Amino acid sequence: MQPNEAARGLFSSVASNYDRPAEILSLLQYSRWHRYLLADLRLPGDARVLDMATGTGAVALKLAKLSGGQVMGADITRPMLIQAKERAARKGILHRLEFIECSAEAVPFTDSVFDTVIFTYLLRYVSDVPSTVRELARVLRPGGTMLSLDFAVPGPMVYPLWRLYTSLILPLAGAAISPAWMRVGSFLGKSIRRFYDRWPENRLAELWRDCGFPGVQSRRLSLGGALVMWGVKVT
Ligand SMILES: C[S@@+](CC[C@H](N)C(=O)[O-])C[C@H]1O[C@@H](n2cnc3c(N)ncnc32)[C@H](O)[C@@H]1O
């Protein structure tokens, strides 16, 4: 199965019940990590912001509150986008957001149109990581900021605990929620480990530098279980 199809299948099945399980299974870190990601972001009133892999719009809705401009939420999974739209409508801010169904691997916008580009929990699902990061950088204007967040594998002190949680407790906790969440819970630990083997923090930072972010910075959160990366595009 192609990566896009696998991701669509996985996320379609949890879309109608996503945010609360995500919060619980991340041991209450899911919203905290989003808040950290956006904490220092200063957006001008007319900013155009892209939230790629927006899912149910958790980050996009926060961005819409931060900025007077327009926020574009993009994702390949239609049921996730439907949830995002309904959520924005319930909060009365649907007019501040637009949603588009597309892949991060082929972003349907011209170069340099966004002031800020954000993606959270995306790169593990794409088939070509470098070309996806390059594609996201392409639609960001020079001087604009790109930010990302994903799970990471903690260092040796914490690893045994993390491994126990992701290999054993997460699938069981997922199963207690629903069969669809059991699939997610069983898949996640392996997916994080495989991605992190190929794309550890320093290699990812190198990729960002190659894509026009020479001053890329990163920070590990929650004992190393999450990685936030951000940088300003210079070319
Ligand atoms: C774990 S969810 C995260 C959703 C949201 N970013 C958040 O922080 O809550 C991952 C999202 O990535 C989306 N996704 C996976 N592959 C994608 C791709 N190639 N292009 C765009 N979105 C993709 C999935 O559909 C899913 O909604």
The ligand as an SDF file (V2000), in Angstrom:
LIG
                    3D

 27 29  0  0  0  0  0  0  0  0999 V2000
   -1.2400   12.2950   13.7410 C   0  0  0  0  0  0  0  0  0  0  0  0
   -2.2600   13.2460   12.6860 S   0  0  0  0  0  0  0  0  0  0  0  0
   -1.8420   14.8600   13.2850 C   0  0  0  0  0  0  0  0  0  0  0  0
   -2.8850   15.9060   13.0150 C   0  0  0  0  0  0  0  0  0  0  0  0
   -2.5040   17.3000   13.4900 C   0  0  0  0  0  0  0  0  0  0  0  0
   -1.3220   17.7770   12.8060 N   0  0  0  0  0  0  0  0  0  0  0  0
   -2.3080   17.3400   14.9890 C   0  0  0  0  0  0  0  0  0  0  0  0
   -1.2310   17.7550   15.4490 O   0  0  0  0  0  0  0  0  0  0  0  0
   -3.2540   17.0030   15.6920 O   0  0  0  0  0  0  0  0  0  0  0  0
   -1.3820   13.1610   11.1550 C   0  0  0  0  0  0  0  0  0  0  0  0
   -2.1160   13.8010    9.9920 C   0  0  0  0  0  0  0  0  0  0  0  0
   -1.2410   13.7990    8.8720 O   0  0  0  0  0  0  0  0  0  0  0  0
   -2.0470   13.6280    7.7220 C   0  0  0  0  0  0  0  0  0  0  0  0
   -1.1800   13.2320    6.6030 N   0  0  0  0  0  0  0  0  0  0  0  0
   -0.5160   12.0580    6.4640 C   0  0  0  0  0  0  0  0  0  0  0  0
    0.1790   12.0610    5.3120 N   0  0  0  0  0  0  0  0  0  0  0  0
   -0.0480   13.2670    4.7240 C   0  0  0  0  0  0  0  0  0  0  0  0
    0.4000   13.8640    3.5070 C   0  0  0  0  0  0  0  0  0  0  0  0
    1.1930   13.2320    2.6630 N   0  0  0  0  0  0  0  0  0  0  0  0
   -0.0110   15.1230    3.2300 N   0  0  0  0  0  0  0  0  0  0  0  0
   -0.8360   15.7870    4.0800 C   0  0  0  0  0  0  0  0  0  0  0  0
   -1.3020   15.2610    5.2300 N   0  0  0  0  0  0  0  0  0  0  0  0
   -0.9150   14.0130    5.5450 C   0  0  0  0  0  0  0  0  0  0  0  0
   -3.0460   12.5890    8.1500 C   0  0  0  0  0  0  0  0  0  0  0  0
   -4.1540   12.5370    7.3070 O   0  0  0  0  0  0  0  0  0  0  0  0
   -3.3730   13.0560    9.5630 C   0  0  0  0  0  0  0  0  0  0  0  0
   -4.4760   13.9130    9.5800 O   0  0  0  0  0  0  0  0  0  0  0  0
  1  2  1  0
  2  3  1  0
  2 10  1  0
  3  4  1  0
  4  5  1  0
  5  6  1  0
  5  7  1  0
  7  8  2  0
  7  9  1  0
 10 11  1  0
 11 12  1  0
 11 26  1  0
 12 13  1  0
 13 14  1  0
 13 24  1  0
 14 15  1  0
 14 23  1  0
 15 16  2  0
 16 17  1  0
 17 18  1  0
 17 23  2  0
 18 19  1  0
 18 20  2  0
 20 21  1  0
 21 22  2  0
 22 23  1  0
 24 25  1  0
 24 26  1  0
 26 27  1  0
M  CHG  2   2   1   9  -1
M  END
$$$$
